[in-house]
Amino acid sequence: MVKLSNPSKMPCYSWSLQAIETCPGSINPVTKQLVEACQTCYATDGYYNVKNVKAVRDHNKKDWKRLEWVDDMVKELDNFRYFRWFDSGDVYCVELTQKIFQVMQRTPWCKHWMPTRMYKFAKFLKVFKKMQALPNVVIRFSSDSITGETIKGSTTSTIIEHHEDATKSMSVCEAYSREGKCGPCRACWDKTVSVIAYPAHGRKARKVYKDKVKFIRRVA
């Protein structure tokens, strides 16, 4: 049985997994610690820790392996015009990636947006390339940076501390000027928007920036 999320920020539903445990790309291979961007992750706090919310994500991790899952997802998206993959978690398995590609391919009426850090692993890139070639799909490679660095040569997203830190090439997310809502904006689903910049927000983000400043001062 397909179970979707309905994030309050977005104009659409999402299909999600548990954050961090399905996010191999969130770990720095050298330090074995979370990369800076993932240290600010909203999907490990508050609402995302509620028992019934976690239960949906745990269910999805098993459910996608069903033979009928692709057909069921296509049926679910019958009346959808926008869809987001992973408001928490990531596409941790190549077989799952291939199944999502089939869903995207069979739902040309729906615009799909999928942020991911799994581009760090070569075995995923062939499928991502096929996904991105579909006219209704945007795969955004998520930067590990919290200071605006981007993944070159791809549609990408990054985190900036303040709106004014954005460069001219960035489309800045305005959700937090609208009480955390996307409103009429659909930039994340737009292939012509190469870089989305998300201004940092929340308690975790403030702590990560504070710790970064302390580290810079210590080594300076």
C-alpha positions as CSV (number, residue, x, y, z in Angstrom):
1,M,0.0,0.0,0.0
2,V,1.4,3.4,-1.1
3,K,1.7,5.9,1.7
4,L,2.4,9.6,0.9
5,S,3.4,12.5,3.0
6,N,1.7,15.9,2.8
7,P,4.3,18.5,3.9
8,S,2.6,21.7,5.0
9,K,5.2,23.9,3.1
10,M,4.6,22.4,-0.3
11,P,1.8,22.5,-2.9
12,C,2.0,18.7,-3.4
13,Y,2.4,15.4,-1.8
14,S,5.7,13.6,-1.3
15,W,7.1,10.0,-0.8
16,S,9.7,9.8,1.9
17,L,12.0,7.6,4.0
18,Q,13.5,8.1,7.4
19,A,16.2,10.8,7.4
20,I,19.9,10.0,7.9
21,E,19.5,6.2,8.1
22,T,18.6,6.2,4.3
23,C,21.1,9.0,3.5
24,P,24.5,7.5,2.8
25,G,25.5,10.8,1.1
26,S,25.0,12.7,4.3
27,I,28.2,11.3,5.8
28,N,31.6,12.8,5.2
29,P,33.8,9.8,4.2
30,V,36.8,11.3,5.9
31,T,35.5,12.5,9.2
32,K,32.6,9.9,9.3
33,Q,30.4,12.8,10.6
34,L,27.4,14.4,9.0
35,V,28.2,17.0,6.4
36,E,27.3,20.6,7.4
37,A,24.1,20.8,5.4
38,C,22.8,17.6,7.0
39,Q,23.6,18.8,10.5
40,T,20.9,21.4,9.9
41,C,18.3,18.8,8.8
42,Y,14.7,19.6,9.7
43,A,13.6,16.0,9.2
44,T,15.3,14.7,12.4
45,D,13.3,17.0,14.7
46,G,9.8,17.7,16.0
47,Y,7.0,16.5,13.8
48,Y,9.3,14.0,12.0
49,N,9.9,12.2,15.3
50,V,6.2,11.6,15.9
51,K,5.5,7.9,16.1
52,N,2.9,7.7,13.3
53,V,5.0,9.9,11.0
54,K,8.0,7.7,11.5
55,A,5.8,4.7,10.9
56,V,5.0,5.9,7.3
57,R,8.6,6.2,6.5
58,D,9.4,2.8,7.9
59,H,6.6,1.3,5.9
60,N,7.8,2.9,2.7
61,K,11.3,1.4,3.1
62,K,9.7,-2.1,2.9
63,D,6.8,-1.3,0.6
64,W,8.8,-0.1,-2.5
65,K,10.1,-3.6,-2.9
66,R,6.7,-5.0,-3.9
67,L,6.3,-6.0,-7.5
68,E,3.2,-3.8,-7.8
69,W,4.7,-0.7,-6.3
70,V,5.4,1.1,-9.6
71,D,1.9,0.5,-10.8
72,D,0.4,1.6,-7.5
73,M,2.5,4.8,-7.5
74,V,1.4,5.6,-11.1
75,K,-2.2,5.2,-10.0
76,E,-1.6,7.5,-6.9
77,L,-0.2,10.2,-9.2
78,D,-3.1,10.1,-11.6
79,N,-4.5,13.6,-10.7
80,F,-1.2,15.1,-9.5
81,R,0.5,17.9,-11.4
82,Y,3.5,18.3,-9.0
83,F,5.3,15.7,-6.9
84,R,8.3,15.8,-4.6
85,W,10.4,12.7,-3.9
86,F,11.9,12.7,-0.4
87,D,10.9,15.5,1.9
88,S,13.0,13.3,4.2
89,G,15.5,10.5,3.4
90,D,17.2,9.8,0.1
91,V,17.2,7.3,-2.8
92,Y,19.7,5.0,-1.0
93,C,19.4,2.0,-3.3
94,V,19.9,1.7,-7.1
95,E,16.9,-0.7,-7.5
96,L,14.7,2.0,-5.8
97,T,16.1,4.6,-8.2
98,Q,15.3,2.5,-11.2
99,K,11.7,2.0,-9.9
100,I,11.3,5.7,-9.4
101,F,12.5,6.3,-12.9
102,Q,9.7,4.0,-14.2
103,V,7.1,6.0,-12.2
104,M,8.5,9.3,-13.6
105,Q,8.5,7.9,-17.1
106,R,4.9,6.7,-16.8
107,T,3.5,9.9,-15.4
108,P,4.4,12.6,-18.0
109,W,1.5,14.8,-16.8
110,C,3.2,15.3,-13.4
111,K,6.3,17.4,-12.7
112,H,8.7,15.5,-10.4
113,W,11.4,17.1,-8.3
114,M,14.0,14.9,-6.5
115,P,16.8,16.4,-4.3
116,T,19.6,13.9,-3.7
117,R,23.1,13.5,-2.4
118,M,23.5,10.1,-4.0
119,Y,25.3,11.6,-7.0
120,K,28.4,11.0,-4.9
121,F,28.2,7.3,-5.8
122,A,28.9,6.5,-9.4
123,K,26.5,3.6,-9.7
124,F,23.5,6.1,-9.4
125,L,24.6,8.5,-12.1
126,K,23.4,6.5,-15.1
127,V,19.8,6.4,-13.7
128,F,19.9,10.1,-12.7
129,K,21.0,11.0,-16.2
130,K,17.9,9.1,-17.6
131,M,15.7,10.8,-15.1
132,Q,17.0,14.3,-15.9
133,A,16.4,13.7,-19.6
134,L,12.7,13.4,-19.0
135,P,10.9,16.7,-19.7
136,N,8.9,16.4,-16.5
137,V,11.7,15.7,-14.1
138,V,14.3,17.8,-12.2
139,I,17.0,16.0,-10.2
140,R,18.7,18.6,-7.9
141,F,22.1,17.6,-6.6
142,S,22.2,18.9,-3.0
143,S,25.4,20.7,-2.0
144,D,26.9,19.8,1.4
145,S,27.7,23.5,1.9
146,I,26.0,26.0,4.2
147,T,27.9,28.9,2.6
148,G,26.5,28.8,-0.9
149,E,28.9,26.4,-2.7
150,T,27.1,24.4,-5.5
151,I,27.6,21.3,-7.6
152,K,28.9,22.5,-10.9
153,G,27.5,21.2,-14.1
154,S,24.1,20.2,-12.7
155,T,20.8,21.5,-11.5
156,T,21.6,21.9,-7.8
157,S,20.6,23.4,-4.5
158,T,22.6,24.9,-1.6
159,I,22.2,26.6,1.7
160,I,23.1,30.2,2.5
161,E,23.0,31.9,5.9
162,H,21.1,35.0,4.8
163,H,19.1,36.1,1.7
164,E,21.8,38.7,0.9
165,D,24.4,36.0,0.7
166,A,22.9,34.8,-2.6
167,T,24.8,35.3,-5.9
168,K,23.1,36.5,-9.1
169,S,23.0,32.9,-10.4
170,M,20.8,31.8,-7.5
171,S,17.1,31.6,-7.2
172,V,16.4,32.2,-3.5
173,C,13.7,30.3,-1.8
174,E,11.1,32.8,-0.5
175,A,9.1,30.3,1.6
176,Y,10.1,31.7,4.9
177,S,8.8,35.1,3.9
178,R,5.4,33.3,3.5
179,E,5.2,31.6,6.8
180,G,7.1,28.6,5.5
181,K,5.0,28.1,2.4
182,C,5.9,27.7,-1.3
183,G,3.0,29.8,-2.3
184,P,2.9,30.3,-6.1
185,C,6.6,29.5,-6.5
186,R,7.5,26.3,-8.5
187,A,11.2,27.1,-9.0
188,C,12.3,23.7,-7.5
189,W,10.4,21.9,-10.3
190,D,11.8,24.2,-13.1
191,K,14.6,22.8,-15.2
192,T,15.6,26.4,-16.3
193,V,16.4,27.3,-12.7
194,S,19.9,25.9,-12.3
195,V,20.6,26.8,-8.6
196,I,18.1,27.1,-5.7
197,A,19.5,28.7,-2.5
198,Y,17.7,28.0,0.8
199,P,18.3,30.5,3.5
200,A,19.1,28.7,6.8
201,H,16.5,28.7,9.5
202,G,15.7,26.9,12.7
203,R,17.5,26.0,15.9
204,K,19.9,23.4,14.4
205,A,21.0,25.8,11.7
206,R,21.8,28.5,14.2
207,K,24.0,26.1,16.2
208,V,25.8,24.9,13.1
209,Y,26.7,28.4,12.0
210,K,27.7,29.4,15.6
211,D,30.0,26.3,15.8
212,K,31.5,27.1,12.3
213,V,32.4,30.7,13.4
214,K,34.0,29.3,16.6
215,F,36.1,26.9,14.5
216,I,37.2,29.5,12.0
217,R,38.3,31.8,14.9
218,R,40.1,29.0,16.6
219,V,42.2,28.0,13.5
220,A,42.7,31.6,12.2
